[in-house]
Amino acid sequence: MQIEKNRVVSLTYTLTLQNGDVVDTATEETPFVFIHGIGQTLPHFDKGLDNLKAGDSFEFDITAENAYGVSNDEYIVTIPREVFSGPGVPQDIVQVGNMVPMQDQNGNPMNGVILSFTDETVEIDFNHPLADEGLNFKGNILSVREATAEELSHGHVHGAGGHDH
């Protein structure tokens, strides 16, 4: 069975950056399992897997523009230091390089990396950590099957490698 939209794919991969650094892996013991073509992965990741089948290997690159984009200076913001005070906030959270969970004005979760801080302000970069990075995926297709109607309605894989309700 070939990989196409609405099929459950289980695969292994190694994700490396252009400089050769390994960023992520999925192994046979802990494969990456997803429903192909419904927005769970980068669109160009899906394209790189189209029409492959169980037993096939793959290797493809995705440019920064087609992966997580290029950095945008507008995503670097300065916020009041007092945002990081109060009950439940770790006192040592404000450190350069720390990734901090935040919410936008609509309550949507977002992560930012602290670039600098003073007693009054904290400068945070909300660009994706892999912005400006070209990606290389290399791996093997373990299995391909039709997604069930329930999986499609829930938007995720059930069972092995997926979500159990």
C-alpha positions as a Python dict, from the first residue, in 0.01 Angstrom:
ca = {
    (1, 'M'): (0, 0, 0),
    (2, 'Q'): (139, 339, -99),
    (3, 'I'): (150, 649, 118),
    (4, 'E'): (-122, 894, 29),
    (5, 'K'): (-368, 1122, 206),
    (6, 'N'): (-556, 971, 502),
    (7, 'R'): (-323, 674, 543),
    (8, 'V'): (-149, 597, 870),
    (9, 'V'): (227, 589, 826),
    (10, 'S'): (481, 446, 1068),
    (11, 'L'): (844, 529, 997),
    (12, 'T'): (1193, 577, 1131),
    (13, 'Y'): (1397, 886, 1056),
    (14, 'T'): (1700, 1090, 1145),
    (15, 'L'): (1659, 1466, 1112),
    (16, 'T'): (1981, 1661, 1057),
    (17, 'L'): (2055, 2025, 990),
    (18, 'Q'): (2272, 2150, 704),
    (19, 'N'): (2574, 2152, 935),
    (20, 'G'): (2523, 1781, 1013),
    (21, 'D'): (2385, 1824, 1366),
    (22, 'V'): (2126, 1558, 1450),
    (23, 'V'): (1809, 1728, 1577),
    (24, 'D'): (1567, 1439, 1617),
    (25, 'T'): (1527, 1066, 1556),
    (26, 'A'): (1249, 811, 1542),
    (27, 'T'): (1352, 447, 1579),
    (28, 'E'): (1185, 111, 1519),
    (29, 'E'): (1123, 95, 1895),
    (30, 'T'): (969, 443, 1899),
    (31, 'P'): (858, 516, 1541),
    (32, 'F'): (692, 832, 1418),
    (33, 'V'): (327, 743, 1348),
    (34, 'F'): (90, 992, 1184),
    (35, 'I'): (-197, 1037, 941),
    (36, 'H'): (-51, 1149, 610),
    (37, 'G'): (-178, 1460, 434),
    (38, 'I'): (-399, 1612, 705),
    (39, 'G'): (-161, 1878, 836),
    (40, 'Q'): (16, 1683, 1110),
    (41, 'T'): (354, 1731, 943),
    (42, 'L'): (525, 1992, 731),
    (43, 'P'): (367, 1993, 382),
    (44, 'H'): (705, 1925, 220),
    (45, 'F'): (762, 1633, 457),
    (46, 'D'): (439, 1480, 327),
    (47, 'K'): (550, 1547, -32),
    (48, 'G'): (880, 1370, 32),
    (49, 'L'): (691, 1057, 137),
    (50, 'D'): (416, 1053, -127),
    (51, 'N'): (375, 715, -299),
    (52, 'L'): (636, 533, -89),
    (53, 'K'): (540, 199, 69),
    (54, 'A'): (645, -23, 359),
    (55, 'G'): (1008, -127, 320),
    (56, 'D'): (1106, 181, 118),
    (57, 'S'): (1383, 409, 237),
    (58, 'F'): (1384, 784, 185),
    (59, 'E'): (1610, 1085, 202),
    (60, 'F'): (1510, 1439, 117),
    (61, 'D'): (1587, 1798, 207),
    (62, 'I'): (1344, 2075, 298),
    (63, 'T'): (1460, 2435, 262),
    (64, 'A'): (1422, 2671, 557),
    (65, 'E'): (1151, 2859, 367),
    (66, 'N'): (951, 2537, 326),
    (67, 'A'): (1024, 2409, 677),
    (68, 'Y'): (989, 2650, 971),
    (69, 'G'): (1054, 2967, 777),
    (70, 'V'): (1308, 3241, 814),
    (71, 'S'): (1352, 3451, 1124),
    (72, 'N'): (1130, 3754, 1160),
    (73, 'D'): (1251, 4043, 1377),
    (74, 'E'): (889, 4116, 1468),
    (75, 'Y'): (887, 3789, 1668),
    (76, 'I'): (1153, 3925, 1903),
    (77, 'V'): (971, 4116, 2174),
    (78, 'T'): (1048, 4292, 2499),
    (79, 'I'): (806, 4235, 2782),
    (80, 'P'): (797, 4359, 3142),
    (81, 'R'): (1000, 4150, 3385),
    (82, 'E'): (702, 4147, 3623),
    (83, 'V'): (532, 3897, 3389),
    (84, 'F'): (775, 3641, 3534),
    (85, 'S'): (682, 3698, 3898),
    (86, 'G'): (409, 3563, 4116),
    (87, 'P'): (297, 3231, 4259),
    (88, 'G'): (386, 2924, 4058),
    (89, 'V'): (656, 3094, 3850),
    (90, 'P'): (1003, 2949, 3916),
    (91, 'Q'): (1227, 3224, 4050),
    (92, 'D'): (1517, 3119, 3824),
    (93, 'I'): (1317, 3101, 3499),
    (94, 'V'): (1462, 3426, 3363),
    (95, 'Q'): (1796, 3304, 3229),
    (96, 'V'): (1946, 3365, 2885),
    (97, 'G'): (1877, 3063, 2664),
    (98, 'N'): (1580, 2933, 2863),
    (99, 'M'): (1276, 2836, 2659),
    (100, 'V'): (968, 2969, 2833),
    (101, 'P'): (605, 2873, 2773),
    (102, 'M'): (386, 3176, 2714),
    (103, 'Q'): (45, 3262, 2569),
    (104, 'D'): (-50, 3523, 2314),
    (105, 'Q'): (-334, 3770, 2373),
    (106, 'N'): (-583, 3505, 2251),
    (107, 'G'): (-460, 3238, 2492),
    (108, 'N'): (-274, 3037, 2226),
    (109, 'P'): (36, 2861, 2362),
    (110, 'M'): (373, 2966, 2229),
    (111, 'N'): (732, 2914, 2335),
    (112, 'G'): (1005, 3174, 2336),
    (113, 'V'): (1375, 3177, 2408),
    (114, 'I'): (1511, 3441, 2645),
    (115, 'L'): (1776, 3648, 2468),
    (116, 'S'): (1852, 3904, 2740),
    (117, 'F'): (1702, 4066, 3047),
    (118, 'T'): (1733, 4357, 3284),
    (119, 'D'): (1565, 4430, 3617),
    (120, 'E'): (1274, 4582, 3422),
    (121, 'T'): (1243, 4387, 3095),
    (122, 'V'): (1295, 4049, 2927),
    (123, 'E'): (1375, 4015, 2555),
    (124, 'I'): (1226, 3696, 2408),
    (125, 'D'): (1259, 3539, 2062),
    (126, 'F'): (935, 3370, 1949),
    (127, 'N'): (1073, 3252, 1615),
    (128, 'H'): (1060, 2874, 1578),
    (129, 'P'): (1387, 2722, 1709),
    (130, 'L'): (1449, 2574, 1361),
    (131, 'A'): (1378, 2897, 1170),
    (132, 'D'): (1651, 2961, 910),
    (133, 'E'): (1745, 2592, 905),
    (134, 'G'): (1734, 2360, 608),
    (135, 'L'): (1631, 2010, 714),
    (136, 'N'): (1743, 1667, 595),
    (137, 'F'): (1526, 1363, 663),
    (138, 'K'): (1657, 1011, 613),
    (139, 'G'): (1471, 699, 714),
    (140, 'N'): (1259, 395, 637),
    (141, 'I'): (889, 330, 599),
    (142, 'L'): (779, 62, 847),
    (143, 'S'): (410, 34, 762),
    (144, 'V'): (124, 201, 577),
    (145, 'R'): (-247, 139, 637),
    (146, 'E'): (-582, 306, 587),
    (147, 'A'): (-682, 537, 872),
    (148, 'T'): (-1006, 440, 1040),
    (149, 'A'): (-1307, 669, 1026),
    (150, 'E'): (-1264, 731, 1399),
    (151, 'E'): (-896, 828, 1355),
    (152, 'L'): (-988, 1068, 1077),
    (153, 'S'): (-1268, 1225, 1279),
    (154, 'H'): (-1039, 1263, 1582),
    (155, 'G'): (-745, 1383, 1372),
    (156, 'H'): (-490, 1142, 1516),
    (157, 'V'): (-377, 780, 1513),
    (158, 'H'): (-520, 538, 1769),
    (159, 'G'): (-352, 227, 1904),
    (160, 'A'): (17, 137, 1871),
    (161, 'G'): (222, 451, 1824),
    (162, 'G'): (-84, 670, 1853),
    (163, 'H'): (-332, 788, 2114),
    (164, 'D'): (-538, 554, 2331),
    (165, 'H'): (-869, 683, 2462),
}
